[in-house]
């Protein structure tokens, strides 16, 4: 399977019952959630390279990995087998890197007045923080999302026709680009897995006014090296 500009692959991955079971496990670990900056009530479960990759990634990964593996071992094996089917080479985990984790947003219906996905548009450059030699590998990075719980308005991905090679041409004003150019909406579905290379400008989809409930997603990445594909977050 090849990934590139604008390509988002989606497949069935978890059943509704499996999503409910995972959701309950995540909720039971609320004492391990980490509140994050940003709009709405946003937290993570697990160590995320894009948030923790500068200083704390190694320590947080070693602290949280045993808990994550103990709680979600079946999910991690399912991920390994799935990517083993669609990618060439071995797919594996490494204890030196964080296991895939969870994004958690909670909406009350009263905190959303004018949500614009362009304000959070980004490229997934987190691999540069945890793989210092990434430029030498010419690896194709991958990003995946599995919706585990959805709020009343559903959930989606917003994607723009801008790649890193065009980033300098717009003087790195990618959010302004997102505000002034049309985007493509990729609707999410509970339990399906959505994979892309993370290098199209993209963002969490729009949250309409009045949205209530929780947006819980399983998040992670794959990075190719000499051994194969490393799954991490």
N, C-alpha and C positions, 0 to 999 in steps of 0.2 A: 504493500500500500504506500503510495507516494502522497506526501503532504506539501502544500505550497500555497501560493497566493489565493486567498478566499476559500480554501477547501476546509470544510468542517465535516468530519465523518461522525455518524451517529448510529448506535446499535442498541438493541435491548440488552440490559445488563442485570438489573435487579427487579424482583417482583414488588408489588405494592406492599405485601406482607414483610418482605425483607427490608424494605425502606423503613417501615414502621418499627421494626426491631432495632435497626441501626439508630434511628432517631431516639428511641428510648435509652439506648446505651450512651449516646452523646449527651442527652439530658441528665443522665445519672452522674456524668463526670463534670457537671457545671463548676465544681470547685477548681477544676483545672483549666477552665476557659480563661483566655486572656483578653480583656477589653482592649480594643484598638481605637485609634483616632479615626475620625471621619463622620459623615452624617449617619443618622439613625442609630440604633443600638447594634453595634458591630463588635463581634468577638471572634476569636479563632480557638480551635482545639487542635493542638499540634504546633510544630515549629515551621514557619513559612520563610523560605529563603528571601523572598522579596521584602519581608518585614524585618527579619532577624538576621539577614545575611552579612551585615557589616561587622558586628561585634559578638553577638550572642549565639550564633547559629550552632556551633559545635557543642557548646555546653547545654543549650536547650534541647538539641537533638538527643544527646546521650541521656538526658534526664527523662524526656517524654517518650522516647522510642519503646522502652519496655512496657509502659502502660498502654500505648497504642497497639502494639503487637498482641499483647495479652487480650485486649478487648475486641480487636477487629481482625484477628488472624485470618478468618475465613474470607473476609473482604479482600485482604491483601493477596491471598492466594488466587482469588477469582481475577483480580487485576493482572497478576503475573501471567496467568493462563490466557486471558483475553489478548493481552498485548503480544504474547508469544505466537498467537495465531495470525496477527495482522502485520507484525514487524519481522524483519530478517535478523537472525542472531539471538543469542541468549537474552532473556529478560530476568532481572534479578534485583535484590535489595542489598544495601550496604549499610551496616550499622553506623558508619561515619556520617551518614546523611539522614535527614529527617524522613520518616515514612509519610505518605500522603495523609492529609488532615482535613479539617472542616472549616468552612466559612459559616458564620451564624449571624443573620440579620433578623431583628424583630421589629415589626411595624405595628403601631397602635391605631392608625387611621387618622390621627390628628397631627402627625409630624411631617406630613408631605403636602407641599403646596405647589411647588414647581420643580420637578425633578428632571434634570437634563443629563443623560448618560455621557455627553461630551465632556462634562466637568470631571469625569473619572477615566477618560480615555487614556490608554497606555499600551506600550509594547511589553511583552514578557522578556525582560532582560535579566531576570534573576539568576540565570545560569552563569552569568559573568561574575557574580559575587561568590559563588561556591566552587566554580571550576576555573581557576586562574589561567589555565592553558587552553581555554575553549577555542581561541582563535587558531591554534595549531591543529586542532582536531577536525575542523570544518564539519562539525557535527550538526545534524538537524535536530533542534529541540522540539519537544512536543508538550502540549498542555492538555489536560483532560478535566472534565467536570461531570459529576453525577448528581443530579438533583435528588435529595433525600426527603425534603419537606418543602412544600411551596406555600406562599401566602395566598390570600384571596384573589389576587390579580394574576397568579401564575408567575413564571419567571422566563428570562430570555437572555440572549447574548446580542450585543450590538457590535457590528464590525464595519470598518471603513476601508476604502481602497487606498491605503497608504502603507508602504513597507519601510523598513529601516533605511534602505538605500535612498529613499526620498526624504528622510528626516532632516538631513542637513540642508536640503534644498529649500525647506520652509523655515530655516533658522531655528529648528527644534521647537517650533510653536505648534505642537501636535494637538493641543486642546483647542486652539483657535481654528486649526484645520477641521477638527471634528465638529465645531460649532457652525461652520460655514459650508460643509459638504454633506451630501446625503450618505446615509448608512444603510446597511442591510440588517434586518432583524432575524435572528435565528431563535425560534420558539423552543424552549426546553420542555421536556416531558419527564415526569417522575420516573426514576429508575433507569432511564436511558443514559448512555455514556456518550459524551460529545468530545471529540478530539480535534485539535488543530495545532499548527506549529507555533502559535502565539505571536507571530511576527507581523500579522496584520494589526493595525491599530484597532483596539477593541475595548469593550467595557461591559460591566453588568447592565442588563437591559433596564428600560424605564420602569420606575415604580409609580403607578398612577395615584392620584389623590384618593384617600379613603382606604388604601390597602391596609389590611390587618393580617396578623399571623406571622409565621416564621419562614424565612428563606434559609434552608440548610443545604449545603452542597459539599460533597466529597471532592477535594481538589488535589491535583498533583501534576507532576511533569515526568517526562522521560528524556534521558540524555544518552546519546550513543558514544561509546568509547571502544577501546580495543577489545574488551571482553564481550560487549554486547550493549543492551539497553538497560540503564540504571533507572529504576523508578524512585522518585523522591518528591519532596515538596520544598 
